[in-house]
């Protein structure tokens, strides 16, 4: 992940989980950042699929009806 300017943020966390993370010397900022980055990526993927669902459906219908373009040249 590219490094960018860091900004302080306040978070509310489960106290038991927080205690366990501290006991294990887990860097809370990095762990939170990693988790948020994964959530952002997953949400962007979900939205992209939702926004492009119709185009994907139409393309899949075309392939089912007409086959893959240039399929005759495939060697596998």
Backbone as ProteinMPNN parsed JSONL, in Angstrom:
{"seq_chain_A": "XXXXXXXXXXXXXXXXXXXXXXXXXXXXXXXXXXXXXXXXXXXXXXXXXXXXXXXXXXXXXXXXXXXXXXXXXXXX", "coords_chain_A": {"N_chain_A": [[0.86, -1.161, 0.0], [0.65, 2.197, -0.909], [2.5, 4.729, 0.801], [1.08, 7.362, 2.534], [0.184, 10.607, 3.825], [-0.356, 10.528, 7.292], [-3.112, 10.506, 9.536], [-4.536, 11.295, 12.616], [-7.047, 9.412, 14.314], [-10.041, 8.734, 16.121], [-11.178, 5.789, 17.56], [-13.635, 3.411, 18.547], [-13.302, 0.469, 20.248], [-13.746, -3.026, 20.92], [-13.235, -3.828, 24.239], [-12.045, -6.177, 25.254], [-10.869, -7.317, 22.997], [-9.083, -5.279, 22.363], [-7.396, -5.373, 24.622], [-6.279, -7.928, 24.252], [-4.916, -7.547, 21.825], [-3.02, -5.641, 22.585], [-1.618, -7.126, 24.471], [-0.403, -8.932, 22.814], [1.364, -7.362, 21.497], [0.513, -6.073, 19.139], [0.487, -3.766, 16.539], [-1.729, -1.342, 16.754], [-2.587, 0.788, 15.104], [-1.617, 0.055, 12.555], [-2.919, -2.423, 12.236], [-5.603, -1.626, 12.286], [-5.603, 0.054, 10.055], [-4.963, -1.793, 8.017], [-7.22, -3.46, 8.157], [-9.261, -1.613, 7.522], [-8.462, -0.899, 4.949], [-8.858, -3.348, 3.611], [-11.635, -3.559, 3.881], [-12.466, -1.311, 2.421], [-11.536, -2.0, -0.145], [-13.061, -4.337, -0.626], [-15.657, -3.251, -0.602], [-15.52, -1.451, -2.737], [-15.163, -3.31, -4.837], [-17.582, -4.734, -4.631], [-19.425, -2.704, -5.235], [-18.611, -2.086, -7.864], [-19.206, -4.458, -9.196], [-21.972, -4.443, -8.823], [-22.699, -2.085, -10.194], [-21.961, -2.776, -12.767], [-23.363, -5.014, -13.397], [-25.444, -5.42, -15.287], [-24.138, -5.1, -17.785], [-22.316, -7.211, -17.617], [-24.101, -9.364, -17.512], [-25.309, -9.152, -20.068], [-23.061, -9.547, -21.713], [-22.344, -12.171, -20.965], [-24.626, -13.524, -21.878], [-24.326, -13.096, -24.627], [-21.964, -14.562, -25.118], [-22.849, -17.15, -24.461], [-24.714, -17.511, -26.485], [-23.284, -17.011, -28.906], [-20.728, -17.995, -28.596], [-17.18, -17.843, -27.763], [-15.336, -15.022, -28.919], [-13.083, -15.448, -31.608], [-12.626, -18.078, -30.924], [-11.999, -20.265, -32.46], [-9.306, -20.12, -32.874], [-8.061, -20.829, -30.568], [-5.717, -22.678, -28.648], [-5.945, -24.344, -26.545]], "CA_chain_A": [[0.0, 0.0, 0.0], [1.49, 3.386, -0.93], [2.514, 5.502, 2.028], [0.581, 8.727, 2.407], [0.154, 11.316, 5.108], [-1.139, 9.849, 8.319], [-3.983, 11.403, 10.28], [-5.053, 10.679, 13.843], [-8.489, 9.139, 14.322], [-10.531, 8.091, 17.343], [-11.957, 4.586, 17.292], [-14.155, 2.659, 19.688], [-13.003, -0.939, 20.022], [-14.103, -3.968, 21.971], [-12.171, -3.743, 25.247], [-11.346, -7.465, 25.346], [-10.04, -7.423, 21.804], [-8.026, -4.296, 22.53], [-6.45, -5.919, 25.609], [-5.562, -9.047, 23.62], [-3.991, -6.99, 20.833], [-1.901, -5.015, 23.311], [-0.855, -8.222, 25.078], [0.355, -9.567, 21.738], [2.178, -6.312, 20.878], [0.026, -5.772, 17.797], [0.428, -2.342, 16.23], [-3.15, -1.079, 16.551], [-2.775, 1.658, 13.951], [-1.412, -0.749, 11.338], [-3.978, -3.424, 12.155], [-6.828, -0.922, 11.902], [-5.414, 0.509, 8.682], [-5.074, -2.972, 7.154], [-8.624, -3.864, 8.146], [-10.043, -0.615, 6.783], [-8.08, -1.029, 3.538], [-9.557, -4.533, 3.088], [-13.059, -3.236, 3.802], [-12.624, -0.376, 1.305], [-11.355, -2.783, -1.375], [-14.229, -5.21, -0.788], [-16.821, -2.426, -0.931], [-15.342, -0.978, -4.122], [-15.43, -4.453, -5.724], [-19.018, -5.003, -4.588], [-20.114, -1.644, -5.975], [-18.286, -2.218, -9.28], [-20.02, -5.562, -9.706], [-23.357, -3.998, -8.84], [-22.84, -1.088, -11.256], [-21.7, -3.382, -14.068], [-24.079, -6.29, -13.468], [-26.191, -5.523, -16.54], [-23.177, -5.321, -18.867], [-21.793, -8.566, -17.444], [-25.171, -10.265, -17.904], [-25.444, -9.084, -21.53], [-21.878, -10.181, -22.284], [-22.463, -13.618, -20.755], [-25.654, -14.004, -22.812], [-23.711, -13.095, -25.956], [-21.026, -15.689, -25.175], [-23.647, -18.376, -24.499], [-25.387, -17.591, -27.784], [-22.368, -16.941, -30.042], [-19.419, -18.551, -28.279], [-16.112, -16.87, -27.538], [-14.736, -14.47, -30.13], [-11.808, -16.062, -32.008], [-12.489, -19.384, -30.263], [-11.413, -21.224, -33.395], [-7.839, -20.002, -32.838], [-7.555, -21.243, -29.254], [-4.919, -23.905, -28.689], [-6.141, -25.109, -25.289]], "C_chain_A": [[0.911, 1.23, 0.0], [1.395, 4.153, 0.386], [2.005, 6.902, 1.731], [0.564, 9.352, 3.793], [-0.76, 10.593, 6.082], [-1.938, 10.887, 9.088], [-4.524, 10.644, 11.487], [-6.562, 10.507, 13.734], [-8.845, 8.476, 15.644], [-11.414, 6.925, 16.955], [-12.473, 4.011, 18.595], [-13.987, 1.186, 19.369], [-13.483, -1.778, 21.198], [-12.951, -4.035, 22.965], [-11.391, -5.05, 25.383], [-10.392, -7.64, 24.176], [-8.849, -6.472, 21.893], [-6.962, -4.809, 23.508], [-5.634, -7.055, 25.015], [-4.535, -8.538, 22.616], [-2.779, -6.368, 21.523], [-1.008, -6.083, 23.94], [0.053, -8.891, 24.049], [1.25, -8.579, 20.986], [1.795, -6.05, 19.421], [-0.047, -4.263, 17.638], [-1.016, -2.017, 15.858], [-3.412, -0.204, 15.335], [-2.648, 0.875, 12.648], [-2.526, -1.772, 11.163], [-5.293, -2.784, 11.717], [-6.74, -0.482, 10.45], [-5.558, -0.653, 7.694], [-6.531, -3.422, 7.032], [-9.501, -2.905, 7.356], [-9.727, -0.704, 5.295], [-8.784, -2.226, 2.9], [-11.047, -4.257, 2.921], [-13.342, -2.289, 2.641], [-12.521, -1.124, -0.017], [-12.581, -3.655, -1.646], [-15.466, -4.407, -1.192], [-16.716, -1.869, -2.344], [-15.63, -2.097, -5.117], [-16.922, -4.749, -5.782], [-19.787, -3.975, -5.404], [-19.85, -1.747, -7.478], [-19.134, -3.334, -9.895], [-21.49, -5.164, -9.806], [-23.595, -3.03, -10.005], [-22.698, -1.694, -12.65], [-22.445, -4.693, -14.289], [-24.807, -6.467, -14.798], [-25.253, -5.797, -17.713], [-22.598, -6.733, -18.798], [-22.834, -9.587, -17.885], [-25.317, -10.317, -19.422], [-24.265, -9.775, -22.205], [-21.956, -11.703, -22.14], [-23.518, -14.226, -21.671], [-25.097, -14.101, -24.225], [-22.788, -14.299, -26.114], [-21.784, -17.009, -25.253], [-24.259, -18.586, -25.88], [-24.396, -17.752, -28.937], [-21.015, -17.596, -29.812], [-18.391, -17.442, -28.096], [-15.605, -16.323, -28.867], [-13.373, -15.133, -30.371], [-11.562, -17.427, -31.37], [-11.809, -20.401, -31.167], [-9.895, -21.204, -33.381], [-7.221, -20.437, -31.507], [-6.792, -22.56, -29.388], [-5.055, -24.734, -27.422], [-7.579, -25.474, -25.127]], "O_chain_A": [[1.839, 1.313, 0.806], [0.332, 4.214, 1.005], [2.453, 7.547, 0.783], [0.887, 8.708, 4.791], [-1.826, 10.107, 5.703], [-1.486, 12.018, 9.268], [-4.921, 9.484, 11.376], [-7.26, 11.333, 13.146], [-8.039, 7.742, 16.216], [-12.301, 7.063, 16.113], [-11.816, 4.116, 19.63], [-14.469, 0.707, 18.342], [-13.606, -1.29, 22.322], [-11.809, -4.276, 22.572], [-10.181, -5.017, 25.607], [-9.248, -8.06, 24.349], [-7.73, -6.839, 21.533], [-5.766, -4.689, 23.245], [-4.428, -7.139, 25.247], [-3.413, -9.04, 22.563], [-1.645, -6.554, 21.083], [0.216, -5.954, 23.939], [1.143, -9.358, 24.38], [1.828, -8.925, 19.956], [2.662, -5.832, 18.575], [-0.581, -3.564, 18.5], [-1.476, -2.376, 14.774], [-4.374, -0.441, 14.606], [-3.475, 1.017, 11.748], [-3.022, -1.963, 10.053], [-6.008, -3.331, 10.878], [-7.701, -0.631, 9.696], [-6.202, -0.51, 6.655], [-7.008, -3.724, 5.938], [-10.381, -3.331, 6.609], [-10.63, -0.595, 4.465], [-9.258, -2.129, 1.768], [-11.652, -4.674, 1.933], [-14.348, -2.444, 1.949], [-13.333, -0.905, -0.915], [-13.077, -3.7, -2.771], [-16.24, -4.851, -2.04], [-17.71, -1.819, -3.069], [-16.275, -1.86, -6.138], [-17.468, -4.99, -6.859], [-20.686, -4.322, -6.169], [-20.755, -1.523, -8.282], [-19.704, -3.173, -10.975], [-22.168, -5.516, -10.771], [-24.591, -3.152, -10.718], [-23.263, -1.172, -13.611], [-22.184, -5.402, -15.261], [-24.785, -7.555, -15.373], [-25.552, -6.648, -18.551], [-22.414, -7.375, -19.832], [-22.5, -10.566, -18.553], [-25.434, -11.397, -20.0], [-24.454, -10.513, -23.171], [-21.665, -12.434, -23.086], [-23.326, -15.326, -22.188], [-25.361, -15.069, -24.938], [-22.829, -14.982, -27.138], [-21.409, -17.893, -26.023], [-24.314, -19.71, -26.378], [-24.636, -18.542, -29.85], [-20.234, -17.736, -30.752], [-18.695, -16.259, -28.254], [-15.461, -17.072, -29.833], [-12.608, -15.346, -29.43], [-10.42, -17.879, -31.286], [-11.118, -21.299, -30.686], [-9.258, -22.16, -33.824], [-6.001, -20.414, -31.345], [-7.183, -23.442, -30.153], [-4.346, -25.726, -27.251], [-7.946, -26.114, -24.142]]}, "name": "protein", "num_of_chains": 1, "seq": "XXXXXXXXXXXXXXXXXXXXXXXXXXXXXXXXXXXXXXXXXXXXXXXXXXXXXXXXXXXXXXXXXXXXXXXXXXXX"}
